[in-house]
Amino acid sequence: MADNKKKVLVLFAHPSQRRSEVNAPLYKIAQSVEGATVVDLYAEYPTFHIDIDREQARLREHDVVLFQFPLYWYSTPAILKEWQDLVLEYGFAYGSSGTALQGKYFMCAITAGGSEEAYKADGFNHFKIRELLYPLEQMANLTGMNYLAPFAIFGSRTAAEEGKVGQHTAAYKKLLTALVDDNLDTDLLAGIEKITARSIDGAIKEGKA
């Protein structure tokens, strides 16, 4: 029923979208999901002059907040950090009167250039993907949002030549549609390390009316 739908806000950040082989298709497929508001932050704020009032209004109007970005140097692209610094103000997002985000859901959709095996304690990057995102998880905790595991795509540098972009975009569309339809096992998504294209079906509730 329409009453059960959730409004999903996708904040997309890629400083070099024309060179993107995976994030650009993900962005386009997100735009096709009814009930999802998709914002290209670099296109909207090319000079980094972020409209705080508009961004806070967007947050108030949505139930789910999703950051989509390529993992750059184990962190977000610069504009997402600027967005956090300016928009998530004391008295709005945290503090005794900063309750605007409480009860909403937050997650990330990220692409990583390295293989999945590189993101573990004995791998090239030494940390699991969720561990590298701990600052964002704590941001969600501090602002009272429910943190869900990241939807992670590994090997993004070779995804196009390996013919995997289509399966990644299909999985992302399925994820966003399930978020809008409120058809995800959020307890499951909160507790696991990551959601991948292979495991997305396990988080979607089957047969929900």
C-alpha positions in Angstrom: 0.0 0.0 0.0 1.1 3.5 -0.7 0.9 4.4 3.0 3.8 2.0 3.7 6.2 3.6 1.2 9.3 5.3 2.4 10.9 8.3 0.9 14.6 7.6 0.0 17.1 10.4 -0.4 20.2 9.4 -2.4 23.1 11.9 -2.1 25.5 11.1 -4.9 29.1 12.4 -4.8 31.6 11.7 -7.6 34.1 14.4 -8.5 34.8 12.9 -11.9 31.6 11.5 -13.1 32.5 11.5 -16.8 35.3 9.0 -16.0 33.1 6.8 -13.9 32.3 3.3 -15.3 30.2 2.1 -12.3 29.0 5.0 -10.3 27.5 6.9 -13.2 25.3 3.9 -14.3 24.3 3.4 -10.6 23.3 7.1 -10.4 21.2 6.8 -13.6 19.4 3.6 -12.4 18.7 5.3 -9.0 17.0 8.1 -10.9 14.6 5.6 -12.4 13.3 4.4 -9.0 10.0 5.9 -8.1 10.0 7.2 -4.6 13.7 8.0 -4.6 15.1 11.5 -4.6 18.5 11.5 -6.2 20.8 14.5 -5.8 24.2 14.9 -7.6 26.0 17.0 -5.1 28.9 18.1 -7.3 26.5 19.2 -10.0 24.3 21.0 -7.6 27.1 22.7 -5.7 30.1 23.1 -8.1 31.5 25.8 -5.8 30.8 23.9 -2.6 28.4 26.7 -1.5 25.9 24.3 0.1 22.4 25.5 0.7 22.0 24.4 4.4 18.3 25.2 4.7 17.5 23.3 1.5 19.5 20.2 2.5 18.0 20.2 6.0 14.5 20.4 4.5 15.4 17.4 2.3 16.5 15.4 5.3 13.2 16.2 7.2 11.2 15.1 4.2 12.8 11.7 3.8 12.8 8.5 5.8 16.0 7.0 4.4 19.3 8.8 3.7 21.8 7.1 1.5 25.3 8.3 0.6 26.5 7.0 -2.8 30.1 7.5 -3.6 33.4 5.9 -4.7 35.7 5.1 -1.8 38.5 7.5 -2.1 41.5 7.1 0.2 39.3 5.1 2.7 36.8 8.0 2.9 34.2 10.0 1.1 34.8 12.5 -1.7 35.3 16.0 -0.3 31.9 17.4 -0.9 30.2 14.7 1.3 32.4 15.8 4.2 31.6 19.4 3.5 27.9 18.5 3.4 28.2 16.8 6.8 30.1 19.6 8.3 27.6 22.3 7.3 24.2 20.5 7.2 24.4 18.3 10.3 24.4 21.3 12.7 24.1 21.3 16.5 20.5 21.9 17.3 19.4 20.2 14.1 21.1 16.8 13.8 22.4 16.4 17.4 22.3 18.0 20.8 19.5 18.3 23.3 17.2 19.9 20.7 18.7 18.3 17.6 16.3 15.5 16.9 15.4 16.0 13.2 17.1 12.8 12.1 16.1 10.5 14.9 14.5 7.2 13.7 15.5 7.6 10.1 17.6 5.0 8.3 21.1 5.7 7.0 23.3 3.6 4.7 26.0 3.9 2.1 26.3 2.6 -1.4 30.0 2.5 -2.3 32.3 1.3 -5.0 35.8 0.2 -4.2 38.5 -0.3 -6.8 40.2 -3.2 -5.0 39.0 -6.8 -4.8 36.8 -8.0 -2.0 39.7 -10.0 -0.6 41.7 -6.8 -0.2 39.3 -5.5 2.5 40.1 -7.8 5.4 42.6 -7.9 8.3 45.1 -9.9 6.3 44.3 -8.2 3.0 46.0 -5.3 1.2 43.9 -2.7 2.9 44.0 -4.3 6.4 40.5 -3.4 7.3 37.0 -4.7 6.5 34.8 -2.3 4.4 32.5 -1.6 7.3 35.4 -0.8 9.6 36.6 1.8 7.2 33.2 3.4 7.3 33.1 3.6 11.1 33.1 7.5 11.1 29.8 7.4 9.1 28.4 4.7 11.3 29.1 6.9 14.4 27.6 9.9 12.6 24.4 7.9 12.3 24.6 6.8 15.9 25.1 10.4 17.2 22.2 11.7 15.1 19.8 9.0 16.2 19.6 7.3 12.8 19.5 3.5 12.3 22.6 2.4 10.5 22.4 -0.2 7.8 25.3 -2.1 6.4 26.9 -0.7 3.2 25.9 -1.9 -0.2 29.5 -2.5 -1.5 30.7 -3.1 -5.0 34.3 -4.3 -5.2 36.7 -4.4 -8.2 35.0 -1.3 -9.7 38.1 -0.5 -11.9 37.6 -3.7 -13.9 33.8 -4.1 -13.6 33.1 -2.7 -17.1 35.7 -4.9 -18.9 34.5 -7.9 -17.0 30.9 -7.2 -17.9 29.6 -6.8 -14.4 28.1 -3.3 -14.5 24.7 -4.6 -15.5 24.4 -7.0 -12.5 25.6 -4.2 -10.1 23.0 -1.8 -11.4 20.2 -4.4 -11.2 21.1 -5.2 -7.6 21.2 -1.5 -6.7 17.8 -0.9 -8.3 16.4 -3.9 -6.3 17.9 -2.5 -3.1 16.5 1.0 -3.6 13.1 -0.3 -4.6 13.0 -2.5 -1.5 13.9 0.5 0.6 11.1 2.5 -0.9 8.7 -0.4 -0.4 9.8 -0.9 3.2 10.5 -4.5 2.3 13.9 -5.0 3.9 14.9 -7.0 7.0 16.6 -4.0 8.7 17.7 -6.0 11.6 19.7 -8.2 9.3 21.1 -5.2 7.4 22.1 -3.6 10.6 24.1 -6.6 11.8 26.1 -7.8 8.8 29.4 -6.4 7.5 28.2 -5.6 4.0 25.5 -6.1 1.3 26.9 -7.2 -2.1 25.2 -8.0 -5.4 25.4 -11.6 -4.4 23.7 -11.3 -1.1 21.1 -8.6 -1.7 18.3 -11.1 -2.1 18.8 -12.3 1.5 17.9 -8.9 2.9 14.6 -8.6 1.0 11.5 -9.9 2.7 9.7 -12.3 0.4 5.9 -12.3 0.1 5.3 -9.1 2.1 1.9 -7.7 1.5 
